[in-house]
Amino acid sequence: VFNEETGAPIRGTFLIDKEGSVIWSLVKVKDEQRTEMVPESLDALHETV
């Protein structure tokens, strides 16, 4: 994900369903870990099935 204010990218992770809709996303600023990525994304996936 590109941050136009700083001119630099930040980390983004997206879960997209078969129709191409974003069903879950996580965007983190510099130096933040994505420790919640797996549990939360699996919960979102489970809700759509």
HELIX and SHEET records of a PDB file:
HELIX    1   1 MET A   37  THR A   48  1                                  12    
SHEET    1   A 2 PHE A   2  ASN A   3  0                                        
SHEET    2   A 2 ALA A   8  PRO A   9 -1                                        
SHEET    1   B 2 ARG A  11  ILE A  16  0                                        
SHEET    2   B 2 VAL A  22  LYS A  28 -1                                        
END                                                                             
